Amino acid sequence: MDIPNRYHSVLLDEEACKGCTLCVTTCPTEAIRVRGGKARIMEERCIDCGKCIRRCPNHAKKARVDALAEFDTGGIFASFDIKVALPAPSLYGQFSGEYSINAIHRALLECGFDAVFPVSRATGPIAREVQLLLDRKRHPEIPRPIISSSCPTIIKFIQIRFPTLLEHIVPIIAPMELAGRLAREEIAQFLAEAGTTKSRSGALVSAGAQHSADTKSARKPLSVGCFFISPCSGKITEALAPLGNEPSSVDGVFSMKDVHLPLLQALQKISATPADTPENALPLRDDQPAARAREIAWGRAGGEAEATVNGTEFRYLAVDGMDQCIKILEEIENGKLEELDFLELMSCAEGCVGGPLTAINPAIAKYNIRERERRLGERAGQHHSDAQHLRDAENLRDAENTPIEPGSDGIPGLLGDSARTLDCGQCLRIEEYPARPALLLDPDFRTAIAMMDEMEKIYEKLPGLDCGCCGAPNCHALAEDIVRGTANLNDCIVILKEQYRELLEKGGM
């Protein structure tokens, strides 16, 4: 059976694995078995949710990420002239309000990036496009409720467990993907306007100067690498193995855990320097603080839905945590919740701030995001005094008041202005999401029915304890494994114990 998208970011360290089965009983798609004393991941079922990473006490489950320590030493990074950081909105929740969003962006530059394109800037065009799709009169062909496409884990789960609901998923690309595309476009436009090329020494020079210095030397276009800072393993897979056939605009991924300490050190260094003067502050549009608040809200549970339906009468529901998401999807499959217009489903508790690759407690991270929203909201309100503005600028070095210095080679340090005037149509996803028949017993219907009957007969023989001692997550999964030929009845420790007892009784007679 051909299962698409077999690349996974969740890896198993066999040496660290103790075969404890904790990950087995945690996996929402029952994709893990313990065989021969070690866990085994069934790739066709894995949705890269990262629950096993969070649950494993031996740290045997890990995510395939790039190492920040190798940033300046070679590898994939050496092949790019310009390195752009794409921080997820949830990154701002990893630090307290002592450090402004602007300071976090500057810290990323200190870590070696040449420019920063906040993924939050890409959420505005996406929210506007989704609002258009929510109009039932304009798009009656889309069944309700429309399900957000922001969480790749949820999409993969629907592909495997609820394929009939795939048509509910909004045909929009992920904010990370859009941010990568816009970052490349902005840098290309900047270089074109500046007439910049790369000399033999690797330095940036104007096209005219390079031509006069060496007319025989062919000018090499500058290469741009976009690196996403991810809160979860699901987005790593989405970046490096897109769900569709179109290549991703993201070239590498760092986990928030790995960048947290270097960023914190850079932030402490930045906070020790004098604040920028008000004369150097960037001008603000009246709608900027409110828009920024809605953008960074995507990092927490409910933030995307609130930003998407903002100023409209559309009805929405925001659900976080895999168990609750499964229950809601079952409700929709049963024909319920049709009165809803938009459904935000996040596999991680508290949303992206609760991802398995984040560094701090999800509840604290969510609080940090809300505090940033509150401060931006206050700045957008009429009641926010000029004196408070000055205190914010002095004490917090607010993100919108302090300009970021250009990165190396004169590239603008902060990107994202292109998102303001972006044509919403550029956010649309052309390809449909394919089903992943990973749970099918057999492609032939009659054979599958026969296997189901056999499974029920085997299940009746099992104790129904769902203890996981057999290496399968529950008794029903063991019955399925037996039918598939990957396990046998004696793998059940209760049955084995009973057989051993009977053997002893016979031997004692």
C-alpha positions, -999 to +999 in steps of 0.1 A: +000+000+000+015+033-010+014+059+018+024+094+007+048+116+027+070+090+046+095+116+059+092+121+096+110+144+120+104+122+151+134+099+156+141+070+180+174+066+198+174+029+203+203+030+228+183+053+251+150+033+247+142+010+277+111-005+261+088+009+289+057+013+265+048+048+279+051+062+244+030+033+230+000+041+251+003+079+244+004+079+206-030+091+192-027+071+160-013+039+177+019+042+156+043+028+181+050-008+191+076-023+214+093-053+198+124-070+210+126-047+240+127-015+218+101+009+205+093+008+168+076+036+150+052+027+122+060+054+097+028+052+077+008+061+109+031+087+124+017+122+123+047+138+140+027+152+169+056+148+193+035+134+221+061+106+224+089+132+227+072+148+256+062+115+273+094+095+271+112+096+304+144+083+288+146+110+260+147+082+234+123+101+211+138+132+195+131+156+167+152+159+136+164+196+137+193+216+126+220+224+152+224+261+159+260+253+169+268+245+133+254+278+120+288+293+112+308+261+108+294+248+075+268+223+065+236+235+049+243+270+062+275+275+043+256+272+010+236+304+017+249+340+014+219+355+033+203+337+063+168+347+073+152+337+106+115+329+105+104+330+142+070+315+150+047+337+170+050+313+199+086+322+203+076+355+218+059+336+246+092+319+256+105+352+271+089+375+297+077+410+290+111+422+302+123+416+266+103+433+238+095+416+205+119+440+189+147+429+213+140+393+204+144+401+167+177+419+174+189+389+195+183+367+164+206+389+144+231+386+172+229+348+168+241+350+133+211+356+111+213+384+085+176+393+086+143+384+104+109+379+089+084+373+117+060+346+107+033+366+125+035+391+097+022+364+073-009+357+094-027+389+084-031+380+047-041+345+056-068+358+081-082+381+054-083+352+028-100+329+053-126+356+060-135+356+023-138+318+023-161+319+054-188+337+034-214+310+028-230+329-001-197+333-019-183+298-012-213+275-006-192+246-019-170+245+012-187+224+040-190+239+074-173+242+097-142+252+079-111+237+096-079+257+100-049+244+081-023+259+105-016+228+125+001+201+102-004+175+129-042+179+127-041+178+089-022+145+090-045+131+116-075+139+095-058+123+065-054+091+084-084+089+108-111+112+092-105+113+055-141+122+048-134+156+065-105+166+043-129+188+023-135+209+054-098+220+056-094+255+044-073+256+012-046+280+026-009+275+029+008+276+063+020+310+077+055+296+078+055+288+041+041+322+032+066+340+054+095+321+036+082+331+002+077+368+012+111+369+027+128+358-005+107+383-025+116+412-003+153+404-003+153+399-041+136+433-045+161+449-022+191+434-040+176+444-074+171+480-064+206+481-049+221+464-079+240+441-055+261+411-065+287+389-049+324+395-056+351+368-056+359+376-020+323+370-010+316+407-001+285+425-014+293+452-040+273+472-065+268+457-099+286+486-115+316+484-093+319+447-097+317+451-135+344+477-137+367+458-113+365+425-132+345+424-164+356+389-171+343+375-138+307+362-139+286+377-111+270+351-088+235+359-075+232+359-038+215+328-023+189+332+004+183+305+031+151+307+053+153+290+087+122+284+107+123+284+145+097+258+154+078+249+185+069+214+174+080+184+153+049+186+131+060+219+116+095+205+110+080+178+088+058+203+071+089+224+063+112+197+051+086+173+035+055+194+024+021+178+022+019+188-015+042+184-044+054+220-044+088+224-026+090+243+006+104+278+009+120+268+042+156+254+040+162+244+076+145+243+111+157+251+146+138+240+177+129+267+202+146+246+229+179+248+211+178+286+204+164+296+238+197+298+257+216+316+229+187+340+225+185+346+262+222+354+263+219+378+234+189+395+250+208+400+282+236+416+262+212+438+243+194+449+275+228+461+289+231+486+260+216+521+260+181+524+246+176+540+212+166+576+212+130+585+203+142+605+173+152+572+157+119+555+163+099+542+133+067+560+126+035+541+136+003+538+117-028+540+139-038+504+132-004+488+138-005+480+175-039+463+172-028+444+141+004+433+158-016+420+188-038+399+165-007+386+147+012+374+178-020+359+192-016+330+167+010+316+191-016+306+217-048+286+216-077+306+202-055+334+188-059+323+152-097+321+154-100+354+172-078+371+146-097+354+117-132+364+127-122+398+140-148+424+132-172+398+117-202+378+129-188+345+120-191+318+147-160+299+157-147+273+181-111+270+192-100+236+206-065+226+219-052+193+230-053+161+209-079+143+229-104+172+227-097+176+190-105+140+184-138+144+201-147+174+181-138+157+148-160+128+158-188+153+163-183+168+128-181+133+113-215+126+128-230+156+111-230+180+141-216+215+146-227+226+111-238+260+126-201+268+132-182+288+105-146+283+116-129+257+137-094+261+151-078+228+161-044+227+178-029+193+187-009+208+215-024+220+248-025+258+250-017+259+212+017+263+197+032+276+230+026+241+243+046+224+215+071+196+224+100+217+213+093+248+234+114+257+263+091+269+291+058+259+307+029+263+282+007+282+307+035+307+314+042+311+276+005+317+270+005+344+297+035+361+281+017+362+248-014+376+263+006+403+281+022+413+249-013+415+233-025+436+262+003+461+259-001+464+222-039+468+227-033+496+252-012+514+227-039+511+202-065+525+226-073+562+231-069+559+269-032+550+266-014+582+276+017+597+261+035+593+294+028+556+293+041+554+257+074+569+269+076+545+298+070+516+274+097+528+251+121+534+279+115+503+300+104+477+274+119+490+242+087+482+224+088+463+191+072+490+171+092+520+186+127+508+181+142+503+147+164+473+140+198+480+125+205+465+091+219+430+092+252+420+077+260+433+042+234+460+044+203+436+042+174+451+062+174+436+096+136+433+099+115+422+070+077+419+066+063+450+050+053+430+019+026+413+039+007+445+042-002+448+006-001+411-004-028+399-027-048+374-006-050+350-035-013+342-031-022+324+001-044+298-016-033+262-018-040+247-052-035+210-044-061+190-024-050+171+007-048+134-001-061+107+022-035+085+039-051+050+042-027+039+069-055+023+090-069+001+062-066-036+069-066-044+032-074-025+000-099-052-010-132-046+008-141-083+012-106-092+026-108-063+050-142-075+063-129-110+068-099-096+088-123-075+109-143-106+118-111-124+128-100-094+148-132-095+168-128-132+175-092-127+188-103-097+208-128-118+227-100-140+239-080-111+252-084-098+288-093-063+278-070-047+303-052-025+277-021-027+299+004-024+270+026-051+283+024-069+250+040-040+232+008-028+216-012+002+230-043-018+238-059-052+233-077-041+202-044-031+186-029-064+196-057-082+178-051-061+147-014-069+149-021-106+151-044-105+121-017-086+102+008-112+111+031-090+132+022-105+166+008-136+182-016-144+210+011-154+233+024-118+233-004-111+258+012-116+293-021-126+308-027-154+283+009-164+286+006-165+324-025-186+322-008-211+298+021-213+321-002-220+351-020-248+331+014-262+322+024-263+358-008-280+368-004-307+342+032-312+352+022-316+388-005-343+381 
